[in-house]
């Protein structure tokens, strides 16, 4: 049986998950590949720390001992961050190693450089674990959907925010309270900014969009907005409107360019994504031939993410056996323009408080009419202290039109406060 040797860059949550799977499922994996796959070395910061599933692994704090080791066939990067991960992956590829990575941040910003380097060296660069943990969405986009022209991707691809919004919906709690619980349970980092402000999902969406639409989409192209302004009142109004609020990652291929955006959205309860709760992820893909499909599962964690990494390792091993390494071309052969935020088209939910006086609503309606916006529905709560809380739900319009109406509204003396503006996604699925 042929032997393939792995070098791990990182041995934390994901790295130990990879080692666990390769150890516990060793017989099945080796039998399926007709190859003995073993981890030889792993890069760590602390050489004295005890680690699970470490039997037979040489731990080192010197990355060159992995990159330059002639016995190591595949370098697996699970350390995260931009540097030194970027430099180490480039060095590994230039040194003739095949690479598997779970690094969404790096791919979203420097993917083109990494793919070009892999192609120049005739090496494999696989990255299934970079987007949705154990959900095999990358392989599906690269293989199963290749007969399709994909029109849209809509996903819940951040478990932290989905956990928070699910708890707020089910228990009526406020954002700050649930965020603290998420941190206590390990679902959110001590600094949760990347998750709650939509940045993590934005990076993942850049990767998915690039694959789905065969064009280079960088994280800098993605509009990202977080969930920190969502309140129990917004969730209750969404319920009245037959919707739930989710942080959605949305990519649409339209005639005038690509929309790539991450933000909270009111989503009709009848949509399959509306029932995805807790830390689970799901991705809804529409292709012209296959129609609507949905992928669901755990988007993070040691074993789910480790499963995706090991599946990539197995594919690289099979490519090596077939002599077909480096054949996975990037295929970024299209050059679609990226639409500006002002040109995004959605419906909008606007919750505001105004003076409860004659002609106030007529004036508000005029502001929106002047911007070319009509209302789908209106909710007004009972009068309190001569003020009224109003929820306006618009028909689909461009963001630029909405901003024009809000600018007029903000200058109106009878306006007390705009509590929130949330997009409403009903079209294009």
N, C-alpha and C positions, 0 to 999 in steps of 0.2 A: 504494500500500500504506500502510495506517495505521501510525503510529509510536506506540509505547508506551515510556515512559522509566522506568528503574529507578533508585532510590537505595538504596545498600547501607549499612547500619549495621554496620560491621565488614568487614575484608578479611583475615582470617586463613585458617585451614585450609579452613573451609566457604566463606567469601566468595570466595577464589581459585578454589575448585572450581566455584562458580556462574559466575564469569567464564569459566573454562575451557570449560564446557559450552556457554554461550551463544555463545562464539567458535567452537569447533570444530564445533558442530552448528547453526550459524547458518542455513544454507540450509534444512535439514529443519524446524527450529523455525518459522522465518518462513513457510515454505510451508504448514505444517500449520495455522498460525493466521491466515494472510493478514495478518500484522502484522510490522513491523520492530521487534524488541525490543532495546533497547540500554541499557547502564548509563551513566548520565550522571555520577553522583558517588558517592564512597565515603568513609565516615567512618573515619579511622585515627588512631592516637596519634602516630606518627612520620611526618611528611611527607617526610623525606629517605630513607626506606628504599625500596629497589627491590623491586618486586612483579611477579609473573608476570601475563600476560594483561591488562596495564594500559593498553594503547593506547587512547586516546580517553577514558579515565576521568579525571575531575577529583577529586583527593584533597583532603580537607579535614579539619581537626580541630575544626570547628564544626558540631555536629549541626543547628543551626537552618538552615544552608545547604541541608540536604536536606529537613527537615520543612517549611520555608516556601517551597521552590522550586515555583512554579506549574507548571513543565514536568514535574515528577516525578509520575507516576501511581501507582506502586507502591513502597512502602517495604519493603525486605527486611532484617529484623533477624537478624543472625548474630553478634552480639557476645557474647551469653551474659550470665549473671548476672541479678540482680533489678533493681538500679538502676545506671545510668540507663535500662536497657532498658525498664522498665515505663513510666516517664514519657515516653520518646520514642515508644513505640508509641501510648500514649493521645493524645499531642499529634498524631501523624500521623493517627490516626483522626478526631480532632476537627477536623483541618484538611482533611478530605475525601480523604485518601489511603487506598487499599487496602493491606493489610499482609499480608506473609508472614513467618513466624517459625519458627526452629528451636529455640526456647528452652523446653525441658522444665521447668526450674526455675521459670521465671516462670509458665507455664501451670498447673503443679501447685499453686501457691500463690495466684495471682491471676487464674486463668482466668475466673472468673465476672465480674469487673470488666471484663476486656478484651472478652469476648464481648458483654456488655451495652452497652459503649461502641460497639462495631462496629455492633450492631443499631440503637442510637439514631441513628447517623449514616448508616445505610444503606450501610455499607462491608463489604467482604470481609475476613475474618481467617482465613488458612489456615496449617496447622501440621503438614503431613505429616512433616517432617524431625525433629519433636520427640521421637519415640519410638524408631524402629528404623532409622535411617539410610535406606538405599535400599529397605527393605521397605515396600510400599504398604498398610500395615495401617490407617492412618487413613481413607483413601479407601474401603477395604473396609467398615469399620464404619459410615461415614457413608452409603454407597450400597449396596454389594452385599449387606449383611446386613439391610437395613431391613425385609425381609419376615419376619425371624426374631425369635423371642424367644431371646436368647443366655443360656445357662445357665452357661457357664464360659469363662474365658480362663486358659491356663497358658502361660507363656512363659519363654524364656531371652533376656533383653533387656539384658544387660550383657556386652559382649565381653571386658572385662578379667577378670572373675571366671570366665568360661567358659574362657578361655585358661589361667588358673591351675589350675583343677580338672582340665582335660583333660590338662595336662602332669603334674600329680601322679598322675593315673590311669594314664597311658601309660608314665611313666618312674619312678614310685615315689619321686619327690622330695618334700621337705617344702615347706610353704607359703611360708616366708620366702625360700627359695632361688628358687622360681619367681617370686615377687613381684619380686625383684631383676631377674630376666631380663625380666619384663614391663616394668619401668621402663626398662631399657636399650634395649629394642626400641621404646619409645614407646607401648606398649599401656596402660601405667599412668602416672598423674601422679606427680610427686615426692611430693605428699601424696595417697595413694590412698584416703583415708578414704571418700569418697563412693561409690566403686566397691565396695571390699571389705566395707564395712559395710551394703551393700544400699540405700543412700540414693538413688543414681542410679536403680536399678531401681524403687524405691518411687515416685519422682516420675513415671516413665513409666507405672507401673501406675495411678496416680491418673487420668491422662489417658485411658488405655484403658478403665478401668472407667466413667468418666463417659459416654463415648460408647456403650459396649456396653449399659449398663443404663439410659440416659436419666435419670441422676440425678447430682447434684453430689457428686463424691468428691474431697476435698482430700488432699494429701500427708500432712497431719496425721491423716487417717483410716487410713493404711496402716501396718500393723505391719511393721517392718523389722529383719532380723537378718542379720549378715554371715557370712563364710566363714573368718575368721582362726583359728577353733578346730578346723578340719578337719585331720586328720592322715593320714599314709599308712596307719596302722592302721585308721582308719575306712573308708578307701577299700577296703582289703583285705577287711574284713568285709562291706562292701557287695557286693563281688564274690562272696563266698561265698553271699550272700543273693540273687544274681541281679539285682543293682541297680547303678546308678551314682549318684554324688552330683553334683547340679547345684544352682546357685542359681536357684530358681524364683520367678517372679512369678505369684501365683495370685489370681484373682478369681472368686468363685462367687456366683450369685444363688440363694439358698435361701429357703424359706418363712418363716424367722424373721429374714431380713435378709441383708446382703452380708458375705461374708468377703473382705477385701482384705489380702493378706500377701505378704511377700518374705522368704525364708529358704532355707538349704540344705535339701535333701530327698533321701532315697533314692528313686530313680525306677526302676521295673522296666525291664530292658533291652529288653523288647518294646515299650515306648512309643516312638513316633517321635521324641520330644525327646531320648531317651537317646543317639542317634547324632549329635547336634549338638555339634561339638567346635571347639576353637580360638576364634578371635575372632568366629565366626559367631553370629547370633541366629536364633531361630525362635519363632513364636507359634502356639499350638494353640487354635483357637476352636470351640466347640460350639454350634450353633443348633438349634432344634427342627425346622426344616424342612430345612435343608441338611445337618445331621449334623455330623460331625467334619471340620475342615479345618486345614491347617497352612501357614504362610507362613515362608519361609526365605531368608536372604541376609545380606549384610554390614550390620552394624548401626551402623557408624561409618566415618569416613574422608572425605577431601576430596570425591572424586567420588561415592561412594554417597549421602552426605548432600546433596551439591550436586544430584544427580539429583532427590531428593525436593523440594528447594526450587524447582528450575526447573519441575518438574511442577506445583507450586502456582502459580507465576507464570503458566504457560500457562493453567491453569484460570481464574485471575482475568482474564487477557486475553480469554478466551472469554466470560466473564460480562459484561465491559465491552462487548464487541461485541454481545451479546444484550440489553444493558440490564437485566441481572438481578443486578447487584451487591447485596450485602446480603441475599440471599434465603436464605442458608444459616443458618437459625435454629439456636440452640443445642440446642433440644429436650430440655432438662432438666426434663421434665414429671412425672417420678416422684420419690418421696421415700422411698426405702428406708432403713430403719435400718441402721447399721453395727454388726456384731456385735463384742462385746468379745473380747479374746484368750482369755479363760477359756472362751468358748463355741465356739472353733474345734474341729473334729473331724478328727483324723487318726490314723494309727498312729504309733508312736514307736519309735526305736532308742535304747537306753540302754546305754552301755559303762561298766563299773565294775570296780573291784578290791576284793575282800573277803577276809577271813580264811578260809582253807580249813579249816573246822571243821564238826563235825556241827550240823545244824539251822539253819545260816546261810541256806541257800537257802530253806528252809521259812519262815523269818521274813520274808525279802524277799518271797516270794510272798504272804504274809499281808498285808503293807503294801499291795500292789497289789490284792489281793482286797477289802480294806476300802474301797478307793477305787472299787471296781466295775470293775476292769481285769483282763482276761485276756490271756494270752500267746499269740502266734501261733507263735513259735519261740524257742529258747534255744541259745546257743553258749557252751561253756565250754572255755577253753584249759587245757593241762596245768598241774599244780601247780608253783609256783615260790616258794621261800622261805616256805612255808606260806601263800601267797596264791594266789588264783584270779582270773583275768580272765574276766568274764562279759558276754555281750551278750544283752540282753533285747529282743525285738521284740514289741510289743503289738498287739492288735487295735485298730481305730479306737475312740477314746474322746475325751472332751472334755479340752481343755487344763487346765481346772480340776481334773479328776480326777487327771491326771498330777501336777500341782503338789502335790496332797494326798499322793500316794504318795511323791514325792520329798522332801517335808518330813519324813515319817516315816523315810525311808531315811537322810537326812542326820543324823538324831539317833541312828542305830544305831551302837553302839560297834564292831561288827565291820566296818563300812565303812571302807575306806582312802581311796578316791577315786572320784568320778564323773568320768570322762574327758570324756564328751560325751553330749548328748541331741540327736538329730536327728529331724525329722519324716519320716514315710514316707507318700508319696502314691501310693495305689493306687486310690482311689475318685473318682468325680465327673468322670472324663475322657470 
